[in-house]
Amino acid sequence: MAALSLSKIEKIYPNGFKAVHGVDLEVRDGEFMVFVGPSGCAKSTLLRMVAGLESISGGELHIGGRVVNQMPAKERGIAMVFQNYALYPHMTVFDNLAFGLKLAGTPKAEISTRVREAAKLLEMEHLLDRFPKQLSGGQAQRVAVGRAIVKRPGVFLFDEPLSNLDAKLRASMRVRLTDLHRTLRESGRPSTVIYVTHDQVEAMTMGERICVLKDGTIQQVDTPAALYDRPANAFVAGFIGSPEMNLHPVQVAADGAALQWGGLTLPLPDALSAQLVGRAGRTVTLGLRPEHLTALATHADAVPLPGTLRFTENMGSEVFVHVDIGGLPFTARVAPDALGELAGKTRGDGHVFHAQASALHLFDADNGLSLRPATVEVPVGVTRH
């Protein structure tokens, strides 16, 4: 049993700075939870409080049903993997993996069994006799992960462990770590994982649920798909997704059935105009994912929006088209074979783009909250209907 419960957790430093503001969070037994947010949002501070490396100023932290606020880190049943691999340079990979077990007085035969099990899981049996200086960055990271695995903890904590790797290695290690979590679960040794990153691509591809943080407060906790499709506020909407969601202040028409800016009118479907009751003439924030702004009318509810081309980014499998619509900058995400007339156009040329009306998001201009009716979070493994 390695569920975690954070109840009104706070962190206040001696100078009075409050880094964490009453965080409430339930991390389920065996779950892969990702903490994500911009630099300075306190995600690493929160992780270190769970690990016992930072004191807790207020609230209660439960691990496996026990209050651990005052419990030493070594007694919490956790293992942590840092951004810095911190391998002992004078020890072989085998000895690096075994060191913590030796300190704990684990029998020699069991140490050998655990080390070789971890090496097999991480496909590094051939590295056991090497020294850290003989390892690549990805291999060194695997050793750091293996050092955590041999402890057989109830909770794994990862603090931006892939940030020192190049893009290709990061991608392969993302797959390896998520596959490792599932392998341990299927083998009857499920472990709870909290993974900290500032990279929303890592968060979206690795997490079963994601906790989005900003300025020491939780903005939203949900599955990757729910965060992307139903962001709770404009911050989450803009942070999750690449390229980021187009977000702009616009005016609600007098009849509440359309949005207006720069001389343009964007009519809304009934489901969206219902969110604007009582807001006629007021400002709201319009959100539109780049893939829902197309160069061709590909949806039945497509609304034409004339624009002026600025520049394009050809990514190979897709093209990001940057365009000015009604005086505001928008990004459209287009497949190369769907560029249509755009293919022969250059900067300054006009083109009519098409917004998918049913995919629009609306947010309160003052507090940033979504105007969409709240939905109930569905537990991991449960299908939404």
C-alpha positions in Angstrom: 0.0 0.0 0.0 1.8 3.2 -1.2 -1.0 5.7 -1.7 -0.1 9.3 -0.9 -2.3 12.0 0.6 -1.4 15.6 0.8 -3.7 17.6 3.0 -3.4 21.4 3.1 0.4 21.2 2.6 2.3 24.4 3.0 5.9 25.5 2.7 7.0 28.8 4.3 10.7 29.8 4.4 12.3 31.6 7.3 12.2 34.9 5.3 8.4 34.6 5.2 8.2 33.6 1.5 5.3 31.1 1.0 6.3 28.6 -1.7 3.5 26.1 -1.4 -0.1 27.2 -0.7 -2.3 24.6 1.0 -2.0 21.8 -1.5 -4.6 19.0 -1.4 -3.8 16.0 -3.5 -4.5 12.2 -3.5 -2.0 10.0 -5.4 -3.4 6.5 -5.8 -1.6 3.3 -5.0 0.5 2.2 -8.0 -0.3 5.4 -10.0 2.1 7.3 -12.3 1.5 10.9 -11.3 3.3 13.8 -13.0 3.9 17.2 -11.5 4.3 19.8 -14.3 4.5 23.5 -14.4 6.8 26.4 -15.3 10.1 27.1 -13.4 9.4 28.4 -9.9 6.0 26.8 -9.5 7.2 24.7 -6.5 6.9 21.3 -8.1 10.4 20.2 -7.0 9.8 21.7 -3.5 6.7 19.7 -3.2 8.5 16.5 -4.3 11.3 17.2 -1.8 8.7 17.6 1.0 7.3 14.2 0.1 10.9 12.8 0.1 11.6 14.3 3.6 14.4 16.5 2.2 12.3 19.7 2.9 10.4 20.3 6.1 6.6 20.8 6.0 5.4 24.1 7.4 1.7 23.2 7.6 -0.7 20.4 6.7 -0.3 16.6 6.8 1.4 14.2 4.5 0.4 10.5 4.5 2.3 7.7 2.8 0.7 4.3 3.0 -1.8 5.6 5.6 0.9 6.9 7.9 1.5 10.5 8.8 5.2 11.1 7.9 5.6 14.8 8.5 8.3 14.2 11.1 9.6 10.9 9.8 13.2 10.7 8.5 13.5 10.2 4.7 15.1 6.8 5.1 12.0 5.5 6.9 9.4 6.7 4.4 9.7 3.8 1.9 10.7 6.0 -1.0 13.5 6.1 -3.5 14.5 9.3 -5.4 16.1 9.8 -8.7 17.7 13.2 -9.2 18.5 15.4 -12.2 22.2 14.8 -11.3 22.9 11.1 -11.5 25.4 11.3 -8.6 27.1 8.0 -9.4 30.2 7.1 -7.4 33.0 7.4 -10.0 35.4 4.9 -8.3 32.7 2.1 -8.2 31.5 -0.2 -11.0 27.9 -0.1 -12.1 27.3 -3.2 -10.0 28.7 -1.6 -6.9 26.8 1.6 -7.5 23.6 -0.4 -7.6 24.5 -2.4 -4.5 25.9 0.4 -2.3 22.6 1.3 -0.6 21.7 -2.3 0.0 25.2 -2.9 1.6 24.7 0.1 3.9 21.3 -1.4 5.0 22.9 -4.7 5.9 21.2 -6.7 3.1 22.7 -10.2 2.8 25.2 -10.6 0.0 23.2 -13.2 -2.0 20.1 -11.0 -1.9 22.1 -8.0 -3.1 23.4 -9.9 -6.1 19.9 -11.1 -6.9 18.3 -7.6 -6.7 21.1 -6.0 -8.7 20.9 -8.5 -11.5 17.1 -8.2 -11.5 17.3 -4.5 -11.9 20.0 -4.7 -14.5 17.8 -7.1 -16.5 14.7 -4.9 -16.2 16.8 -1.9 -17.5 18.7 -3.9 -20.2 22.1 -3.1 -18.8 23.4 -6.5 -17.7 26.4 -5.9 -20.0 27.3 -2.7 -18.1 27.7 -4.1 -14.6 31.5 -4.2 -14.8 31.9 -0.7 -16.2 32.7 2.5 -14.4 30.6 5.7 -14.7 33.1 7.4 -16.9 32.6 4.6 -19.4 28.8 5.2 -19.7 26.8 7.4 -22.0 24.3 9.9 -20.5 21.4 7.5 -21.1 23.3 4.6 -19.6 24.2 6.6 -16.5 20.5 7.6 -16.1 19.5 3.9 -16.2 22.0 3.2 -13.4 20.5 6.0 -11.3 17.0 4.5 -11.9 18.4 1.0 -11.1 19.8 2.2 -7.8 16.2 3.2 -6.9 14.7 -0.1 -8.1 16.9 -2.3 -6.0 15.5 -0.8 -2.9 12.1 -2.0 -3.9 10.4 1.1 -2.5 6.7 1.7 -2.3 7.2 5.1 -3.9 9.5 6.3 -6.7 10.2 10.1 -6.9 11.8 11.5 -10.1 13.0 15.1 -10.1 13.5 16.1 -13.8 15.7 13.0 -14.4 15.9 13.4 -18.2 16.7 17.1 -18.4 20.4 16.5 -19.0 19.8 14.2 -22.0 19.6 15.1 -25.7 16.2 15.0 -27.4 16.6 11.5 -28.9 17.7 10.0 -25.6 14.9 11.8 -23.7 12.3 10.3 -26.0 13.7 6.8 -25.6 14.0 7.1 -21.8 10.4 8.3 -21.6 9.3 5.1 -23.2 11.7 3.0 -21.0 10.5 4.5 -17.7 6.8 4.2 -18.5 7.3 0.7 -19.7 9.2 -0.1 -16.5 6.3 1.1 -14.4 3.9 -1.1 -16.2 6.3 -4.1 -16.1 6.6 -3.8 -12.3 2.8 -3.5 -12.0 2.2 -6.6 -14.1 4.9 -8.6 -12.2 3.0 -8.0 -8.9 5.3 -5.3 -7.6 3.4 -2.1 -8.4 5.1 1.1 -7.3 3.6 4.6 -7.0 5.5 7.2 -9.1 5.6 11.0 -8.8 7.5 12.4 -11.7 8.5 16.1 -11.8 9.1 17.9 -15.1 8.7 21.3 -16.7 8.3 19.6 -20.1 4.6 19.3 -20.9 5.4 16.7 -23.7 6.9 14.5 -21.0 3.9 15.0 -18.8 1.4 14.2 -21.5 3.2 11.0 -22.7 4.1 9.6 -19.3 1.5 10.5 -16.7 -1.6 8.5 -16.0 -2.7 11.7 -14.3 -1.1 15.1 -14.3 -1.0 17.7 -11.6 -0.5 21.2 -13.1 1.1 23.7 -10.7 1.5 27.4 -10.8 2.9 29.6 -8.1 2.7 26.9 -5.4 -1.0 26.1 -6.1 -2.7 23.3 -8.0 -4.5 24.4 -11.2 -5.9 21.1 -12.3 -5.4 17.3 -11.7 -6.7 15.0 -14.4 -5.8 12.5 -17.1 -3.7 13.9 -20.1 -6.7 13.7 -22.4 -9.0 15.6 -20.0 -6.4 18.3 -19.4 -6.0 18.8 -23.2 -9.7 18.6 -24.0 -11.2 20.2 -20.9 -8.7 22.6 -19.3 -10.0 24.1 -16.1 -8.6 27.6 -16.8 -6.7 29.6 -19.3 -3.3 28.8 -17.7 -3.7 25.1 -18.1 -5.1 25.6 -21.6 -2.0 27.6 -22.6 0.5 25.4 -20.8 -0.7 22.0 -22.1 -0.3 21.4 -25.8 2.4 22.1 -28.4 2.0 24.5 -30.1 0.1 26.1 -27.3 -3.6 27.0 -27.6 -4.4 30.4 -29.2 -5.7 32.6 -26.4 -7.1 36.1 -27.0 -9.5 38.5 -25.3 -12.6 39.1 -27.5 -16.0 40.8 -27.0 -19.3 39.0 -26.6 -21.8 40.2 -29.1 -24.9 42.1 -27.9 -27.1 39.0 -28.5 -24.6 36.7 -26.6 -24.5 34.4 -29.6 -21.2 35.4 -31.2 -17.7 36.7 -30.5 -16.3 39.8 -32.0 -12.8 41.3 -32.5 -11.1 43.4 -35.2 -14.2 43.8 -37.2 -14.8 40.0 -37.4 -17.8 38.1 -36.0 -17.5 34.4 -34.9 -21.0 32.9 -34.4 -21.2 30.3 -31.6 -23.1 27.0 -31.4 -25.9 27.0 -28.9 -23.9 24.9 -26.4 -21.2 27.7 -26.2 -23.6 30.7 -26.3 -25.3 29.1 -23.3 -22.0 29.7 -21.4 -22.3 33.4 -22.1 -25.6 34.1 -20.5 -25.4 37.5 -18.8 -22.1 38.4 -20.5 -23.4 40.3 -23.5 -21.0 43.2 -24.4 -18.3 41.9 -22.0 -14.8 40.6 -22.6 -14.0 36.9 -22.4 -10.9 34.9 -23.4 -11.3 32.8 -26.6 -9.3 29.6 -26.8 -8.7 27.7 -30.0 -6.2 24.8 -30.4 -4.0 25.1 -33.6 -5.4 21.9 -35.0 -8.9 23.3 -34.9 -8.0 26.2 -37.1 -7.7 24.8 -40.6 -6.7 26.0 -44.1 -9.7 24.2 -45.6 -13.3 23.8 -44.5 -12.9 20.3 -43.2 -15.7 20.3 -40.6 -19.5 20.8 -40.8 -19.3 23.5 -38.2 -16.4 25.3 -39.8 -16.6 29.1 -39.5 -14.6 31.2 -42.1 -12.1 33.7 -40.7 -10.2 35.8 -43.2 -6.5 36.3 -42.3 -3.1 37.4 -43.5 -0.2 35.0 -43.6 2.8 35.8 -41.4 5.1 32.7 -41.7 5.1 28.9 -41.7 7.1 26.3 -39.9 7.5 23.0 -41.7 7.9 20.2 -39.2 7.8 17.4 -41.8 4.7 15.6 -40.7 2.9 18.8 -40.1 3.1 22.5 -40.8 2.5 25.3 -38.3 1.0 28.3 -40.1 1.2 31.6 -38.3 -1.5 34.0 -39.4 -3.0 37.4 -38.4 -6.8 37.2 -38.0 -8.6 40.4 -37.1 -5.4 41.9 -35.8 -4.5 39.0 -33.5 -1.8 36.4 -34.0 -3.1 32.8 -34.4 -1.3 29.5 -35.1 -2.9 26.8 -37.3 -1.6 23.2 -37.3 -2.0 21.8 -40.8 -1.0 18.5 -42.4 1.2 19.0 -45.5 -1.4 17.4 -47.8 -4.1 19.7 -46.4 -2.4 23.0 -47.2 -4.5 23.5 -50.3 -4.2 27.0 -51.8 -1.8 28.0 -49.0 1.0 26.0 -50.7 1.7 28.9 -53.2 1.2 31.8 -50.8 3.8 33.9 -49.0 4.0 36.4 -46.2 1.3 39.1 -46.5 -1.0 37.1 -48.7 -4.6 36.7 -47.6 -6.4 33.4 -46.9 -9.7 32.4 -45.4 -9.1 30.0 -42.5 -11.8 28.0 -40.8 -12.4 27.6 -37.0 -14.1 24.5 -35.8 -16.9 26.2 -33.7 -17.6 23.1 -31.5 -13.9 23.0 -30.4 -13.8 26.6 -29.1 -13.0 27.2 -25.4 -14.2 30.2 -23.4 -12.6 31.5 -20.3 -13.5 34.3 -17.8 -11.3 37.3 -18.7 -10.7 38.2 -15.0 -10.0 34.9 -13.2 -9.2 32.7 -16.2 -11.6 30.0 -15.2 -13.3 27.9 -18.0 -16.9 28.8 -18.6 -17.6 25.2 -19.5 -19.8 23.4 -17.0 -17.6 21.4 -14.5 -17.1 17.7 -15.2 -16.5 14.9 -12.7 -13.0 13.4 -12.8 -13.0 9.7 -13.7 -10.5 7.3 -11.9 -7.6 5.8 -13.8 -8.7 2.8 -15.9 -12.4 3.9 -16.1 -13.7 4.7 -19.6 -15.6 7.9 -20.2 -18.9 7.5 -22.1 
